Amino acid sequence: MPTVDKSFSYLSTVGKEHNIKMNIDDFLKLSYRQLEKITDIDKSNWSKYFNGKLSPNWRTVVNILERIQTSPLEAMRFIETRKEQNLHNSCVK
């Protein structure tokens, strides 16, 4: 099973049948487009999740868990950390 590396070159082959074991550092580095490719969740929804305009429903969380092979608590921590990162970046600008 592939793991995330700095180049993210494997993303061109990731599809619905692939799941990726991911840690928080890997998750935080992914673009919305890369997250969309891994999870089949539209990049505009990822933007809304990370900007606090939308919360993922349980079905979406389960999809994320399956795709990035992590626990529910970890998946929510990944999303909340990314939200905090976005908030910080928007305040710095």
C-alpha positions as CSV (number, residue, x, y, z in Angstrom):
1,M,0.0,0.0,0.0
2,P,1.5,3.4,-0.9
3,T,2.3,6.0,1.7
4,V,2.4,9.7,1.1
5,D,5.8,11.1,0.2
6,K,7.0,14.7,-0.5
7,S,6.4,14.5,-4.2
8,F,2.9,13.0,-4.1
9,S,3.8,11.4,-7.4
10,Y,1.7,8.3,-6.7
11,L,-1.5,10.5,-6.8
12,S,-1.9,10.0,-10.5
13,T,-2.6,6.3,-9.9
14,V,-4.9,6.7,-6.8
15,G,-8.5,5.8,-7.5
16,K,-11.5,4.5,-5.6
17,E,-9.8,1.1,-5.1
18,H,-6.8,2.6,-3.3
19,N,-6.5,3.5,0.3
20,I,-3.5,5.3,1.7
21,K,-2.2,5.2,5.3
22,M,-1.6,8.8,6.1
23,N,-0.3,10.8,9.1
24,I,-1.2,14.3,10.0
25,D,1.9,15.9,8.4
26,D,1.1,14.2,5.1
27,F,-2.6,15.3,5.3
28,L,-1.7,18.9,6.0
29,K,0.5,19.1,2.9
30,L,-2.1,17.9,0.5
31,S,-3.9,20.3,-1.8
32,Y,-7.7,20.3,-2.1
33,R,-7.2,18.7,-5.6
34,Q,-5.1,15.9,-4.1
35,L,-7.6,15.3,-1.3
36,E,-10.3,15.2,-3.9
37,K,-8.4,12.5,-5.8
38,I,-7.8,10.4,-2.8
39,T,-11.2,10.6,-1.2
40,D,-13.6,11.4,-4.1
41,I,-14.8,14.4,-2.0
42,D,-15.1,17.5,-4.1
43,K,-12.3,20.0,-3.6
44,S,-14.9,22.8,-3.0
45,N,-16.3,20.7,0.0
46,W,-12.7,20.3,1.3
47,S,-12.4,24.1,1.1
48,K,-15.7,24.5,3.0
49,Y,-14.6,22.0,5.7
50,F,-11.3,23.8,6.3
51,N,-12.8,27.2,6.3
52,G,-15.5,26.3,8.8
53,K,-18.4,26.8,6.4
54,L,-19.4,23.1,6.3
55,S,-18.9,20.1,8.6
56,P,-18.6,16.7,7.1
57,N,-21.5,14.3,7.8
58,W,-20.9,10.9,9.3
59,R,-20.9,9.2,5.8
60,T,-18.2,11.6,4.6
61,V,-16.1,11.0,7.8
62,V,-16.4,7.2,7.2
63,N,-15.3,7.7,3.6
64,I,-12.3,9.7,4.8
65,L,-11.4,7.0,7.4
66,E,-11.5,4.3,4.7
67,R,-9.4,6.3,2.3
68,I,-6.7,7.6,4.6
69,Q,-6.8,4.5,7.0
70,T,-7.1,6.3,10.3
71,S,-9.4,6.3,13.3
72,P,-12.5,8.6,13.6
73,L,-10.7,10.7,16.2
74,E,-7.6,11.1,14.1
75,A,-9.6,12.0,11.0
76,M,-11.4,14.8,12.9
77,R,-8.1,15.9,14.4
78,F,-6.6,16.1,10.8
79,I,-9.6,18.3,9.7
80,E,-9.6,20.5,12.8
81,T,-5.8,21.1,12.6
82,R,-6.2,22.0,8.9
83,K,-9.0,24.4,9.8
84,E,-6.8,26.0,12.4
85,Q,-4.0,26.3,9.9
86,N,-6.3,28.0,7.4
87,L,-7.5,30.4,10.0
88,H,-4.0,31.3,11.0
89,N,-3.0,31.8,7.4
90,S,-6.0,34.0,6.7
91,C,-5.2,36.2,9.7
92,V,-1.5,36.5,8.7
93,K,-2.4,37.8,5.2
